[in-house]
Amino acid sequence: MLLGEATSDRDYLVVGASPQAMTSAGFRPVGKDFPVFLHPQTHAEFALARTERKSGVGYHGFTFHAGPEVTLEEDLSRRDLTINAMAVDEQGVLHDPTGGLNDLHAHALRHVSPAFREDPVRLLRLARFLARWPDFDIHPQTRDLCNEMVHLGEADALVAERVWQELVRGLSGRQPSRMLNFLDSVGAWEAVTGEPPSPSTLERVGIAIDRGRALNLSAEVLAGLLFAKAQSGALEHVLPRPAQDWRALIEGGCVERVGRLCEPQAKKRAEWPEELLELAHSADLFRRSERLSSLLTLSAALLDTDASAREALGQDLTELLAFGVGEVAKGAARAKAPVAEAVSEARLAFIRSRIG
């Protein structure tokens, strides 16, 4: 709200109440680890003010205490960053005990207290904040805490599902490369993915991902690009199918094929029809035509292909995908001839007729 960004997310904090008072007022408890309640009419979440104490390893290793004696300032003091340790009361008064508003104006991401290092998820949140707000920077002392957190092994306790959840949000940010660069700079990339980083690869991929994000590629496509020709390690089992599919397409050379077909003299080459058909098959466009737009956009991000050439190629592929081969397939089947070969020949003939 203070940044002028539209949001529909509201977090409600209740001070001076007990769990019994909440249930007596009709609120329904839903939290196991700490008291969170659903409003009886709106079903919005209301959390009791609480304190926390580190009692184990990782982001699950905390003991919480909630009660009417916990103050707003005590609750805010357990937050991660000063810009996240502000609250507005029912009268619209801003409560800012840690200087979050000043840091917001200064575009500074600064920890509230040394307890920041006790929760490794904060590393990931900080990384995606960098991707979301390219003009924000990390306070030097906060960066020191991040290095310490990784050194102490706190990041090793992160589970793959939570890592992916935060990474995909960072990939949806305005400059995702900042997330990658930060995690690499504090030594956390290997801890969160299970694979050693390659600085040159991260830099090259980061540039392509930023270009792709500027061209509105989805987070799944960008994730496929991030982990193409590299191991995703501990994240392998949590990568969603679309991300895995795009990784396979990139590794299979589909983007390079688009690049060759976008070259100025591509249509004059004798093998152009075969390459066009091979691209359609390798990207499975006959079954998944919705991939075409993202594939062409990905070639712009990775190879900086010419816009007019991409548009022409996209038109040719669209017409190829719309070309009906049902009768050809039926005729080949009646003649007991190889159906796939007959369909391919019909498509090649169509392409040749299109390019003269």
Summary of the structure (lengths in Angstrom):
residues: 356
radius of gyration: 26.6
end to end distance: 58.1
largest distance: 85.5
contacts: 1067
relative contact order: 0.06
helix: 56%
strand: 9%
